[in-house]
Amino acid sequence: AMKTLRIYVLIVSLCNCLNVTLPFILSNNERYFLSALLPTNDKKSLTTVCSTAISLEEEVATSSCSDVDDDEEEVLTSLFGSSRAKDSFFQNDVGVRTVHISRIDCELPSPLIRIDIPNLIETNEWTSFRRRGSQDFLNKTLIVNYQEFSSNYIQDGGSMVIPITPDDYLAPFKEKIELSLGGNVSMNIYHSGPSAVALNRHYDKYDVLVLQIEGEKEWEIAATEDEKGEWFNTTMVPGDLLYIPKGIWHAATTASGFDSTTHVTIGLQYR
């Protein structure tokens, strides 16, 4: 408590010397102790700081909330490439049809340009390794060189799937998406090697947004919920966004000529 009190004294005194006012909230007890400790000519400045603190705090709080909201909306708009594309998607496409938004046609850059895979490997305890649907969860503590193992697995045509958790550096990005959409989402990073297929043909029980980060990926997607019906192919390049409604069969493969590819899958589980 005394250390905090000394910090307050130093801050207020410094403000007086620089002839600036620094707003912060003090309790009645803190006001009393500071009044006793500060020189007489500092008490007026302290009173000014305390008396304006509440109104300034309200202004700052209002401004901060507005900035956060704008930031969240900006992330979502950037994800779709423009306000027009975003609005059109939610008005006409969501829950209705598959949509591929090419970044080359977008007004805004992708909200994610690259992903620090080594960073995620260090912080994430739920990383899995997949080959055509098979799945292995590995204990990092039992592997001498986890980074080397991961690299070799990827180059051998495997895929690494990393679900974003609160401990990962991408957690704030996930939270912004959730706040902007008004519901919970899952977020998985798929990092795959040459000709890799992480999952065989399948469908999800929730809508999915896919943001391509690095390399190219070939997608095969059913035109309807009928797996035996017509299918079509599309190629995702960095920055592209793909929307697949729930119940639509699909699968993805690393495009020919690429040693690795990375994309983010956002599951709209709130729908």
C-alpha positions as CSV (number, residue, x, y, z in Angstrom):
1,A,0.0,0.0,0.0
2,M,2.8,2.4,0.9
3,K,4.6,1.6,-2.4
4,T,1.4,2.5,-4.3
5,L,1.0,5.7,-2.2
6,R,4.6,6.7,-3.1
7,I,3.9,6.1,-6.8
8,Y,0.8,8.4,-6.5
9,V,2.8,11.1,-4.9
10,L,5.5,10.9,-7.5
11,I,3.0,11.0,-10.3
12,V,1.1,14.0,-9.0
13,S,4.3,15.8,-8.1
14,L,5.7,15.2,-11.6
15,C,2.4,16.5,-13.1
16,N,2.8,19.7,-11.1
17,C,6.4,20.2,-12.3
18,L,5.4,19.6,-15.9
19,N,2.2,21.7,-15.5
20,V,0.0,18.8,-16.8
21,T,-2.9,17.0,-15.3
22,L,-3.0,13.2,-15.2
23,P,-6.5,11.9,-14.4
24,F,-6.9,8.9,-12.1
25,I,-9.4,7.9,-9.5
26,L,-8.4,8.1,-5.8
27,S,-10.4,6.8,-2.8
28,N,-11.2,9.1,0.1
29,N,-8.4,7.4,2.1
30,E,-5.9,7.9,-0.7
31,R,-6.9,11.6,-1.0
32,Y,-6.4,12.0,2.8
33,F,-2.9,10.4,2.8
34,L,-1.8,12.2,-0.3
35,S,-2.9,15.5,1.2
36,A,-0.9,14.9,4.2
37,L,2.2,13.8,2.3
38,L,2.2,16.3,-0.5
39,P,3.7,19.8,0.0
40,T,1.1,22.5,0.6
41,N,1.4,24.0,-2.9
42,D,0.6,20.6,-4.4
43,K,-2.8,20.2,-2.7
44,K,-4.7,22.4,-5.2
45,S,-3.4,20.3,-8.1
46,L,-4.4,17.1,-6.3
47,T,-7.9,18.5,-5.8
48,T,-8.2,19.4,-9.5
49,V,-7.1,15.9,-10.5
50,C,-9.6,14.3,-8.1
51,S,-12.5,16.5,-9.0
52,T,-12.2,16.0,-12.7
53,A,-11.4,12.3,-12.5
54,I,-15.0,11.0,-12.7
55,S,-16.0,12.9,-15.8
56,L,-12.7,12.2,-17.5
57,E,-13.1,8.5,-16.7
58,E,-16.5,8.4,-18.2
59,E,-15.3,10.1,-21.4
60,V,-12.3,7.7,-21.6
61,A,-14.6,4.7,-21.0
62,T,-17.1,5.8,-23.7
63,S,-14.2,6.5,-26.2
64,S,-12.6,3.1,-25.4
65,C,-15.9,1.2,-26.0
66,S,-16.3,3.0,-29.3
67,D,-12.8,2.2,-30.4
68,V,-13.2,-1.5,-29.5
69,D,-16.5,-1.8,-31.4
70,D,-14.9,-0.1,-34.4
71,D,-11.9,-2.4,-34.2
72,E,-14.1,-5.5,-34.1
73,E,-16.2,-4.3,-37.0
74,E,-13.1,-3.4,-38.9
75,V,-11.7,-7.0,-38.5
76,L,-15.0,-8.5,-39.9
77,T,-15.1,-6.0,-42.8
78,S,-11.5,-6.8,-43.6
79,L,-12.2,-10.5,-43.5
80,F,-14.8,-10.1,-46.2
81,G,-12.8,-7.5,-48.1
82,S,-15.3,-4.6,-48.0
83,S,-18.4,-3.4,-46.2
84,R,-20.4,-4.0,-49.3
85,A,-19.3,-7.7,-49.6
86,K,-19.9,-8.2,-45.8
87,D,-23.4,-6.8,-45.9
88,S,-24.3,-8.7,-49.1
89,F,-23.1,-11.9,-47.5
90,F,-25.2,-11.6,-44.4
91,Q,-28.2,-10.4,-46.3
92,N,-28.2,-12.9,-49.2
93,D,-25.7,-15.8,-48.7
94,V,-25.3,-16.9,-45.1
95,G,-27.0,-20.3,-44.7
96,V,-27.9,-20.4,-48.4
97,R,-25.0,-21.1,-50.6
98,T,-21.2,-21.6,-50.8
99,V,-19.3,-18.4,-51.4
100,H,-15.7,-17.8,-52.6
101,I,-14.4,-14.2,-52.2
102,S,-11.2,-13.6,-54.1
103,R,-8.9,-11.2,-52.3
104,I,-7.8,-9.7,-55.6
105,D,-11.3,-8.2,-56.0
106,C,-11.3,-6.8,-52.4
107,E,-10.9,-3.3,-51.3
108,L,-9.2,-4.2,-48.0
109,P,-6.3,-6.5,-47.2
110,S,-6.7,-9.7,-45.2
111,P,-6.8,-9.3,-41.4
112,L,-4.2,-12.1,-41.2
113,I,-1.2,-12.1,-43.5
114,R,0.9,-14.8,-41.8
115,I,0.7,-17.1,-38.9
116,D,3.5,-17.8,-36.5
117,I,3.3,-21.6,-36.4
118,P,6.4,-22.1,-34.0
119,N,4.8,-19.7,-31.6
120,L,1.5,-21.7,-31.6
121,I,3.4,-25.0,-31.2
122,E,5.0,-23.6,-28.0
123,T,1.7,-22.4,-26.4
124,N,-0.8,-24.9,-27.6
125,E,-1.4,-28.2,-25.9
126,W,-4.1,-29.5,-28.3
127,T,-2.1,-29.7,-31.5
128,S,-3.0,-32.8,-33.6
129,F,-1.4,-34.4,-36.6
130,R,-3.6,-35.7,-39.4
131,R,-3.4,-37.7,-42.6
132,R,-6.7,-38.3,-44.5
133,G,-8.8,-38.3,-41.3
134,S,-6.4,-40.1,-39.0
135,Q,-5.6,-38.2,-35.9
136,D,-2.8,-38.3,-33.4
137,F,-2.4,-36.1,-30.3
138,L,1.3,-36.0,-29.3
139,N,2.8,-35.3,-25.9
140,K,5.4,-32.6,-26.5
141,T,7.3,-33.5,-23.4
142,L,8.1,-37.0,-24.8
143,I,9.7,-35.6,-28.0
144,V,13.3,-34.3,-27.9
145,N,12.9,-31.9,-30.7
146,Y,9.2,-31.1,-31.3
147,Q,9.9,-28.4,-33.9
148,E,12.0,-30.7,-36.0
149,F,9.5,-33.5,-35.6
150,S,6.6,-31.2,-36.7
151,S,8.6,-30.0,-39.7
152,N,9.5,-33.5,-40.9
153,Y,5.8,-34.6,-40.5
154,I,4.6,-31.7,-42.6
155,Q,7.2,-32.2,-45.3
156,D,6.2,-35.9,-45.4
157,G,2.7,-34.9,-46.5
158,G,1.1,-34.6,-43.1
159,S,-1.1,-31.8,-41.7
160,M,-1.0,-30.1,-38.3
161,V,-4.3,-28.8,-36.8
162,I,-4.0,-26.2,-34.0
163,P,-7.3,-25.2,-32.3
164,I,-6.8,-21.6,-30.9
165,T,-7.0,-21.5,-27.1
166,P,-6.9,-18.6,-24.6
167,D,-3.1,-19.1,-24.2
168,D,-2.4,-18.6,-27.9
169,Y,-1.3,-15.3,-29.4
170,L,-4.3,-15.5,-31.9
171,A,-6.8,-15.6,-29.0
172,P,-7.5,-11.8,-29.2
173,F,-8.2,-12.1,-33.0
174,K,-10.7,-15.0,-32.3
175,E,-12.4,-12.9,-29.6
176,K,-12.8,-10.0,-32.0
177,I,-14.5,-12.3,-34.5
178,E,-16.8,-13.6,-31.8
179,L,-17.7,-10.1,-30.6
180,S,-18.4,-8.9,-34.1
181,L,-20.6,-11.9,-34.9
182,G,-22.3,-11.9,-31.5
183,G,-21.6,-15.6,-30.8
184,N,-19.0,-18.3,-30.1
185,V,-16.8,-19.5,-32.9
186,S,-14.1,-22.2,-33.1
187,M,-10.9,-21.4,-34.8
188,N,-8.5,-24.0,-36.1
189,I,-5.2,-23.5,-38.0
190,Y,-4.4,-26.0,-40.7
191,H,-0.8,-26.3,-41.7
192,S,-0.2,-28.9,-44.4
193,G,2.6,-30.3,-46.4
194,P,2.8,-31.2,-50.1
195,S,-0.3,-33.0,-51.5
196,A,-1.6,-33.2,-48.0
197,V,-5.2,-34.1,-47.2
198,A,-6.0,-33.5,-43.5
199,L,-9.6,-34.7,-43.7
200,N,-11.4,-36.9,-46.3
201,R,-14.7,-35.7,-47.7
202,H,-16.9,-34.6,-44.8
203,Y,-19.4,-32.1,-43.7
204,D,-19.6,-29.9,-40.6
205,K,-22.6,-29.4,-38.4
206,Y,-22.0,-25.6,-38.4
207,D,-21.2,-23.0,-41.0
208,V,-17.5,-22.5,-41.8
209,L,-15.4,-19.6,-42.9
210,V,-12.0,-20.4,-44.4
211,L,-9.3,-17.8,-44.7
212,Q,-6.3,-18.8,-46.8
213,I,-3.0,-17.5,-45.3
214,E,-0.1,-19.1,-47.2
215,G,0.3,-21.3,-50.2
216,E,-2.6,-22.5,-52.3
217,K,-5.3,-25.1,-51.6
218,E,-7.6,-27.0,-53.9
219,W,-11.1,-27.4,-52.6
220,E,-13.8,-29.8,-53.8
221,I,-17.2,-28.9,-52.6
222,A,-20.6,-30.5,-53.1
223,A,-23.2,-28.2,-54.8
224,T,-25.9,-29.4,-52.3
225,E,-26.2,-31.5,-49.2
226,D,-26.3,-34.6,-51.4
227,E,-22.9,-36.1,-51.3
228,K,-23.7,-38.1,-54.4
229,G,-24.8,-35.1,-56.4
230,E,-22.8,-32.6,-58.4
231,W,-19.4,-31.3,-57.1
232,F,-17.3,-28.3,-58.1
233,N,-13.6,-27.3,-57.5
234,T,-12.1,-24.0,-56.5
235,T,-8.6,-22.8,-55.7
236,M,-7.8,-20.7,-52.6
237,V,-4.9,-18.3,-52.7
238,P,-3.6,-16.1,-49.9
239,G,-6.2,-13.7,-48.7
240,D,-9.2,-15.5,-50.2
241,L,-12.2,-16.2,-48.1
242,L,-14.5,-19.3,-48.5
243,Y,-17.9,-19.8,-46.8
244,I,-19.3,-23.3,-46.6
245,P,-22.8,-23.8,-45.1
246,K,-23.4,-26.6,-42.6
247,G,-24.2,-29.9,-44.1
248,I,-22.3,-29.3,-47.3
249,W,-19.7,-32.0,-48.1
250,H,-16.1,-30.8,-48.8
251,A,-12.4,-31.6,-48.7
252,A,-9.2,-29.8,-49.4
253,T,-5.7,-30.7,-50.7
254,T,-2.5,-28.8,-50.9
255,A,-2.2,-27.5,-54.5
256,S,0.4,-28.9,-56.8
257,G,3.8,-27.2,-56.6
258,F,3.5,-26.0,-53.0
259,D,5.6,-27.5,-50.2
260,S,3.2,-26.2,-47.6
261,T,0.0,-24.3,-47.1
262,T,-1.8,-22.7,-44.2
263,H,-5.4,-21.7,-43.7
264,V,-7.7,-20.7,-40.8
265,T,-11.1,-22.3,-40.3
266,I,-13.6,-20.3,-38.4
267,G,-16.6,-22.4,-37.2
268,L,-19.7,-20.4,-36.7
269,Q,-21.0,-22.5,-33.9
270,Y,-23.5,-19.9,-32.6
271,R,-25.7,-20.5,-35.7
